[in-house]
Amino acid sequence: MIDAHPAAPTIIEPKRSPVLTARSLSFAYENNQALQGATMSIGQGEIVAVTGPSGSGKSTLMLCAAGLLRPTAGQVIYNGQVVNEMSEAKRSKLRRTEFGVLFQFGQLVPELTAVENVALPLLLSGAKRKPALLVAGNWLERFDVAALADARPTDMSGGQGQRVAAARSMVTEPTVLFADEPTGALDALSSEQVMTQIARVARDTGTSVMLITHSAQIAAYGDREIIVRDGMTYSGDA
Amino acid sequence: MITLHDCFTSQIAVFDLLFTQCIVTFVTTGHVLMGLLLQSERHGYDLKAEHDHRFPTARPLAFGQIYAALKRLQKNGFVEAVGTEKADGPERTIYGITDAGRAELNAWLDKIDHPIETVANPFAVKATIALLVADRDVASRYLSRQRAAHLDAMRTFTRIKTDPQRSFSDVLSADYAIAHLDADLRWLDTALERLLTLEQELQND
């Protein structure tokens, strides 16, 4: 196996105390070995950009780190607990309460308004409707889309929809936000607006962010870069 | 026998020819000063302060440059002395733009600058020399470290462009720097990929 970045160490440590660590992760989709010993940590309040060519394994790394996939080898450690050894019910609770997830296409529920979409994670966790909508409205405000509270996803632009989706991913005040190409479907200025809001809110709230992107311009919103190549991780910093 | 260095050099040449184009914008001190004089009449000291304030990322103008440019503009009839001012220091001449100056400024703003076909690529030259005198690892290490330095610079400009306190001019300058760094980063990523692919091809031969 040829090392694409021979100068870069494969063990990547954050400058701040880690909130989430992935150690020597392996994962395969049938015959495709997506991860082969991927290792990384995210520090408290740190935005880590995870980059790499298409098919390098960066999204699989995120899905394993977020507890959405179980690695075949290695460990994901969050708050002293091994996430991949938890029961499905425990992992599900962790995702609802401690983790936020944001995908390229916001996956808003088309039948619901913006404020109802943002309130959804709270309602699913058992919150009452009125206070949940109130909290959701505050989060729409933080992402500068409060005026869209009663709009449905079909009436929003791509950038507006993504900001509503970002508000939904943060409404439970997660410790870690996993964002997979959050601006991948947007034009340059909409991308900038969405990323600026995500980075600002994350820094204000001390949320750690694992930011998956193929774009250097988006990676530049992060504090550090981790490059994934052939399922292995390398530091992108000198 | 074709070496890795030969392959990489030819790939770089083709890549340069096909993809590396840039726009060279011809900005003269005279046009910038006329633009600032269009706002209000000013003396040379004021012009320098206004220039350095509006274009903080540009090289600051020397007083000598400003007075030389004003002299040329005056000779061409684009600016004229409209008065003098004496504060604490020596007497200063106040300049204003003329109708001919306005026409020249509008013509300059209307003019499209020509893209040039190739640009110097110091990273390709260094990587090629590294392949020549050392090996793939040295070239790859150089490109990886250069890539990290570029991304770090991009982080700095991203902070500038997203800072609500920054002026519109700062944001435009940061956008420009980011776009150029991004072009370099894409090239660096492609070059690293090519190094990897070529090495694999040579091993298979």
Interface residues (C-beta under 8 A of the other chain):
Chain A: I2 A4 H5 P6 A7 A8 P53 E192 T196 A199 R200 A216 Q217 A219 A220 Y221 G222 D223 E225 G236 D237 A238
Chain B: D137 S140 R141 S144 R145 R147 A148 A149 H150 L151 D152 M154 R155 F157 T158 K161 T162 I178 L181 D182 L185 R186 L192 E193 L196 E199 Q200
